[in-house]
Structures are given as C-alpha cells and as structure tokens.
Amino acid sequence: MLTSNGYVLDERRLGELIAVLDRERTDLPVLRQRLQEDGYLLLRGLLDPQDVLEFRRYYFELTSAATDRASYRSTLFEQIVPGPEYAAFCALLKGWFGWFLDGEPFLHRRKIIRQTAPGENGIGTATQAHYDLVYLRGGSDQVLSAWIPLGDCPVSRGGLTYLERSHHRVLAEEAAGTLKRPAASITADLPALAEQYDANWLVTDYTAGDVVIHTAHTIHAALDNVSDGMRLSTDIRYQRADDAIDARWQHHWHDRDGL
C-alpha cells in the first residue's frame, strides 16, 4: 500500500516510471521528443553511484552531530547548502545540461536537500502535488528540474511520483490563460487528483546514480517513507543562461524559507 501525506493511492491509478533505453541515451532529438511527450526523463546511472554515496556520507557526517531540529536546520542551511561540497555535486550535471540544452547551462542557486525519516507522516510531510512553473514565473518556462535520490530509494522509502502526461493539460491551460494558480501546491490528495486528470501516478524504485529530469509543467509529488531507512534527495534546476532568469531563485535557501 502506497501513501502520500496519509492518502492511500488507488492501485488502479498506479503505473510505472519508464527509464530511457541505453540506445537512446546519446540521441538528442529522441530525448527531446521523449521529454516533450512524457514530461520526464528517467536516466538510470547518469551519475556515478560512488559520487552520490560519498555526498550522502558527507551530509550525514555533518548532520549526525545535530541534537535537535534547530541545530539540524542550522547545519543544513548555514553549512551544507551554501558549501563547496554541495556546489561541486550539483555541478556534476552541468555538462549533461549543456549538451541537452545546446547552450551555456545556468544552475539556479536556490536548491535544497530533503530528508524524511521512517514513520514521518501527516499533511506537509511529503512534497504535495505541484508543478514547478508556479514558483518560477519570473523567468523562462523552459527551466528543467533534476530530482536526484541521494542513495537507493525504493518506492517504500518515499521517492518522487509523476502524474502521467499531466504536463499536456497544464501547458494547454497555461496557454489559454485559464489556469491561475498561486505559488503553492495543488493538493495533498493524490488519489483525487488522479481521478480529476484521469491519469496514473507513475512510480519506480530508484538507485544511487539515477536522475529524473522533468519539465516545469509536469505535476509531481512524493510518497510517504514507510521503510526503515532515511529518504534523502535533492532537486536542482538548470536552464539556458541566455533565457530569462527568475531573480528570486538566485540566492541560497535559508532557514527562514522553510523546507
């Protein structure tokens, strides 16, 4: 049984997130067409698993000394997020984005690491359903997000889930001006949203090194962590440097911003 923020997902509304085939990995037109059609690219092993696990170890070495939530947040926002180790890790994808975007890639500075412990639940624990454009309206709508599990993340650990082909409806409504969403999540009720969109939530087991690239219009959310391990991930955003850039996203996350 899969849940998100306590809502039980209907098994009839579940599907599988499909990975890009090896033979397609270097075919730029095919990848771009696939992203346009599916709204996401699941790239298995895009990063070296050892790089991912090394950064995971670094993260837990620093946060293990935090004895309460205040000290944890201080370590996260004052040391890890603005630190050179995190910057170097995020830069591992710069070359791929430069190739895919066919131009100088620009990394948004506002990015974050999220962890969810086993058994954490309740509304607001898991990332609620949303699409990124509602937070990025000050720049190009061609921003691409990379969701990176920092370690193995089976479905039970609360990985990201995508609402199948939802970006097509979002794009149409955005273009028609009929969708006036504030900078907020759509809902925590994933089962109801699946019915509304007549679409499945796509899930998969992730392993260290996997990366999911998704468009700014693709609806996604996170599942609850019902495993016995810590769920750790980061999401970062790249775009072409010569496209309009949302200035609000060009500073590091701070403790006052929340998670």
Salt bridges, closest charged atoms under 4 A:
ASP10 OD2 - ARG12 NH2 2.81
GLU24 OE1 - ARG34 NH1 2.87
ASP38 OD2 - ARG34 NE 3.60
GLU104 OE2 - LYS94 NZ 3.68
ASP132 OD1 - HIS130 NE2 3.25
ASP132 OD2 - HIS214 NE2 3.02
ASP132 OD1 - HIS220 NE2 3.41
ASP132 OD2 - ARG237 NH2 3.55
ASP141 OD2 - HIS217 NE2 3.98
GLU173 OE2 - ARG169 NE 3.50
GLU174 OE2 - ARG137 NH2 2.74
GLU195 OE2 - ARG13 NE 3.07
ASP198 OD1 - ARG13 NH2 2.94
ASP210 OD2 - ARG44 NH1 2.74
ASP235 OD1 - ARG114 NE 3.67
ASP235 OD2 - ARG237 NH2 3.38
ASP242 OD2 - ARG240 NH2 2.75
ASP246 OD2 - ARG248 NH2 2.60
ASP255 OD1 - ARG73 NE 2.50
ASP257 OD1 - ARG110 NH2 3.75
